[in-house]
Amino acid sequence: MFFKKRLPFTELFSEGFVDIHSHLLPGIDDGSKNLDQSILLIEQLRACGINQFITTPHVLGEVYPNTPEIIKEKLQLVKDELINRGINDIRLDAAAEYMLDDRFYSLLQEKNLLTLKDNYLLVECSFFNPPINLREILFEIQLAGYQPILAHPERYMFWHKNYEMFETLKSAGCLFQLNILSLTRHYGKEVYKTSEHLIKKGMIDFVGTDTHHSHHIELLQQEGDAKIIELLKPIAKRNSLFL
């Protein structure tokens, strides 16, 4: 029986890698539940080879109505606790993962947004239906001076049978961030298949762990298809842009 060569996902976390998608701040979304868990997740990710983070709590309507002030307060809480525990080799900053919903329009008009760096803005769609006017929203984001990065495009099931939409979004100036977890089959076969397609077509710009809890980190410690991981290595190195 033929077996594909496999490599650990941790090989993607070379020096200079910045994880630009995670949920490590305590008690403000579906990620870390408390301060102790935040520190534990950071320590577990450090053991995988990651020590630089721009964590990205959800900003989602009334479900997670996080503001820059709330996010920065929680960020400082975690940074202070890292110092208290003598953990001084972690670089931690925060932005946000913005749902493209009605509330986002108001935030965009106010320009009250947290970017990953400079004008790079992490956004997401509903997993059930994309915004009807998605291309127009992307245009408005760019018109406001931001560069949209769409989080985990491979996870949107409504595009799994419509790969042309990915081309359309790229043509509209949208960058793509792939979840490394999508290559563990954690999200299912179709997400894995779409991930491979986007990687092989050279459509992925950045990667992230999208860590919410310890099980996600256990998955990152697994091995994946060596050919796909080799294709991802230069993409992962692009994350150093956010240093």
C-alpha positions as CSV (number, residue, x, y, z in Angstrom):
1,M,0.0,0.0,0.0
2,F,1.3,3.5,-0.9
3,F,1.5,6.0,1.9
4,K,2.0,9.7,1.3
5,K,5.0,11.2,3.0
6,R,4.0,13.3,6.0
7,L,5.5,16.3,7.9
8,P,4.5,17.9,11.2
9,F,2.5,21.1,10.8
10,T,4.9,22.7,13.3
11,E,7.5,22.9,10.5
12,L,5.5,25.9,9.3
13,F,6.4,27.9,12.4
14,S,9.8,29.0,11.5
15,E,11.6,32.0,13.1
16,G,9.7,35.2,12.2
17,F,6.3,33.4,12.0
18,V,3.4,35.5,13.4
19,D,0.1,33.8,14.1
20,I,-2.4,36.4,12.8
21,H,-5.6,34.5,13.7
22,S,-6.4,33.2,17.2
23,H,-8.8,33.7,20.1
24,L,-6.6,34.1,23.1
25,L,-8.1,36.9,25.1
26,P,-10.2,35.9,28.1
27,G,-13.9,35.9,28.2
28,I,-14.8,38.1,25.2
29,D,-15.7,35.5,22.5
30,D,-15.8,31.8,21.9
31,G,-12.1,31.4,22.6
32,S,-10.3,31.5,25.9
33,K,-12.7,31.5,28.9
34,N,-10.5,33.0,31.5
35,L,-7.0,34.4,32.2
36,D,-5.5,31.1,33.2
37,Q,-6.7,29.5,30.0
38,S,-5.3,32.3,28.0
39,I,-1.8,31.8,29.5
40,L,-2.1,28.0,29.0
41,L,-3.0,28.4,25.3
42,I,-0.1,30.7,24.8
43,E,2.3,28.4,26.5
44,Q,1.0,25.4,24.5
45,L,1.4,27.4,21.2
46,R,4.9,28.4,22.3
47,A,5.7,24.7,22.7
48,C,4.7,24.3,19.0
49,G,7.2,26.9,18.0
50,I,5.0,30.1,18.0
51,N,5.9,33.0,20.2
52,Q,4.5,35.9,18.2
53,F,0.8,36.6,18.0
54,I,-1.7,39.1,16.8
55,T,-4.8,37.6,18.4
56,T,-8.1,38.4,16.8
57,P,-11.3,38.3,19.0
58,H,-14.6,38.2,17.1
59,V,-16.5,41.4,16.6
60,L,-20.0,40.0,15.8
61,G,-23.2,42.0,16.1
62,E,-24.7,41.8,19.6
63,V,-23.2,38.3,20.2
64,Y,-19.7,39.7,20.6
65,P,-20.0,43.5,20.5
66,N,-16.3,44.0,21.2
67,T,-14.8,47.4,20.9
68,P,-11.1,48.5,20.5
69,E,-11.3,49.6,24.2
70,I,-12.5,46.2,25.4
71,I,-10.0,44.3,23.3
72,K,-7.1,46.5,24.4
73,E,-8.0,46.2,28.1
74,K,-8.1,42.4,27.8
75,L,-4.8,42.4,25.9
76,Q,-3.1,44.4,28.6
77,L,-4.5,42.0,31.2
78,V,-2.9,39.0,29.5
79,K,0.4,40.9,28.9
80,D,0.6,41.8,32.5
81,E,0.0,38.2,33.6
82,L,2.7,36.9,31.2
83,I,5.1,39.3,33.0
84,N,3.9,38.2,36.4
85,R,4.6,34.6,35.5
86,G,8.1,35.4,34.2
87,I,7.1,34.6,30.6
88,N,9.1,37.2,28.7
89,D,9.7,35.6,25.2
90,I,6.2,36.2,23.9
91,R,5.2,39.1,21.6
92,L,1.4,39.6,21.9
93,D,-0.7,42.2,20.2
94,A,-4.4,42.2,19.2
95,A,-6.6,43.2,16.3
96,A,-10.0,41.7,15.6
97,E,-11.9,39.4,13.3
98,Y,-14.8,41.4,11.9
99,M,-18.0,39.8,10.8
100,L,-19.3,41.4,7.6
101,D,-22.7,42.3,9.1
102,D,-24.8,45.4,9.5
103,R,-22.9,46.6,12.5
104,F,-19.7,46.4,10.5
105,Y,-20.9,49.2,8.2
106,S,-21.1,51.6,11.1
107,L,-17.7,50.6,12.3
108,L,-16.3,51.1,8.8
109,Q,-17.8,54.5,8.5
110,E,-16.4,55.5,11.9
111,K,-13.0,53.9,11.0
112,N,-13.2,52.5,14.5
113,L,-11.4,49.3,13.6
114,L,-8.4,47.3,14.8
115,T,-6.0,46.2,12.0
116,L,-3.4,43.5,12.0
117,K,-0.9,46.0,10.9
118,D,-1.1,49.2,8.9
119,N,-4.3,48.9,6.9
120,Y,-4.6,45.0,6.9
121,L,-8.1,44.1,8.2
122,L,-9.2,40.6,9.0
123,V,-12.8,39.9,8.1
124,E,-15.2,36.9,7.9
125,C,-18.5,35.9,6.5
126,S,-21.4,34.0,8.0
127,F,-20.9,30.2,7.5
128,F,-24.5,29.9,6.4
129,N,-24.8,32.6,3.7
130,P,-22.4,35.1,2.3
131,P,-23.4,38.8,2.1
132,I,-25.5,39.3,-1.0
133,N,-23.3,42.3,-1.9
134,L,-20.0,40.9,-0.8
135,R,-18.0,42.4,-3.7
136,E,-19.5,45.8,-3.0
137,I,-18.5,45.5,0.7
138,L,-15.0,44.6,-0.3
139,F,-14.9,47.7,-2.5
140,E,-16.2,49.9,0.4
141,I,-13.5,48.5,2.7
142,Q,-10.8,49.4,0.2
143,L,-12.4,52.8,-0.5
144,A,-12.1,53.5,3.3
145,G,-8.3,52.8,3.0
146,Y,-8.2,49.2,4.3
147,Q,-6.9,46.0,2.8
148,P,-9.3,43.2,3.5
149,I,-8.0,39.7,4.4
150,L,-10.8,37.1,4.3
151,A,-10.4,34.6,7.2
152,H,-10.6,30.9,6.3
153,P,-12.2,31.1,2.8
154,E,-11.9,27.3,2.6
155,R,-14.5,26.9,5.3
156,Y,-17.4,28.6,3.5
157,M,-19.4,25.6,2.3
158,F,-21.5,27.7,-0.2
159,W,-18.4,28.1,-2.3
160,H,-17.3,24.5,-2.3
161,K,-19.1,23.9,-5.6
162,N,-18.3,27.3,-7.0
163,Y,-14.5,27.7,-7.1
164,E,-15.0,30.6,-9.6
165,M,-16.1,32.8,-6.6
166,F,-12.6,32.6,-5.1
167,E,-11.2,33.9,-8.4
168,T,-13.8,36.7,-8.3
169,L,-12.9,37.7,-4.7
170,K,-9.2,37.7,-5.5
171,S,-9.9,39.9,-8.6
172,A,-11.8,42.3,-6.3
173,G,-8.6,42.8,-4.2
174,C,-9.3,40.4,-1.3
175,L,-6.5,38.5,0.3
176,F,-7.0,35.0,1.7
177,Q,-5.9,33.6,5.1
178,L,-6.0,29.8,5.4
179,N,-6.6,28.0,8.7
180,I,-3.8,25.4,9.2
181,L,-6.4,23.4,11.1
182,S,-8.3,22.9,7.8
183,L,-5.5,20.6,6.7
184,T,-6.1,18.3,9.7
185,R,-9.5,17.3,8.4
186,H,-10.9,18.9,11.6
187,Y,-13.6,20.7,9.6
188,G,-14.3,17.8,7.2
189,K,-13.4,16.4,3.8
190,E,-14.8,19.2,1.7
191,V,-12.9,21.9,3.7
192,Y,-9.7,19.9,3.3
193,K,-10.3,19.5,-0.5
194,T,-11.0,23.2,-0.9
195,S,-7.8,24.0,1.1
196,E,-5.7,21.9,-1.2
197,H,-7.3,23.6,-4.3
198,L,-6.6,27.1,-3.0
199,I,-3.0,26.3,-2.0
200,K,-2.2,24.5,-5.3
201,K,-3.7,27.5,-7.3
202,G,-1.5,29.9,-5.3
203,M,-4.5,31.8,-3.9
204,I,-3.5,31.7,-0.2
205,D,-1.7,34.8,1.0
206,F,-1.3,34.1,4.8
207,V,-2.0,31.3,7.3
208,G,-3.2,31.3,10.9
209,T,-4.0,28.7,13.6
210,D,-7.5,30.1,14.6
211,T,-6.8,28.6,18.0
212,H,-9.8,28.6,20.3
213,H,-8.9,25.9,22.8
214,S,-6.3,23.2,23.6
215,H,-7.8,20.6,21.3
216,H,-6.9,22.9,18.3
217,I,-3.3,22.9,19.5
218,E,-3.3,19.1,19.8
219,L,-4.3,19.0,16.1
220,L,-1.5,21.4,15.2
221,Q,0.9,18.9,16.7
222,Q,-0.1,16.2,14.1
223,E,1.4,15.6,10.7
224,G,0.0,16.4,7.3
225,D,0.6,15.8,3.6
226,A,4.3,16.7,3.1
227,K,3.7,18.1,-0.4
228,I,1.0,20.5,0.9
229,I,3.1,21.5,3.8
230,E,6.1,22.3,1.5
231,L,3.8,24.5,-0.6
232,L,2.6,26.2,2.5
233,K,6.1,27.0,3.9
234,P,6.8,30.1,1.7
235,I,3.2,31.3,2.5
236,A,3.8,30.9,6.2
237,K,6.9,33.0,5.9
238,R,4.8,35.8,4.5
239,N,3.3,36.1,7.9
240,S,6.6,37.8,9.0
241,L,5.1,40.9,7.2
242,F,3.2,41.5,10.5
243,L,6.3,41.7,12.7
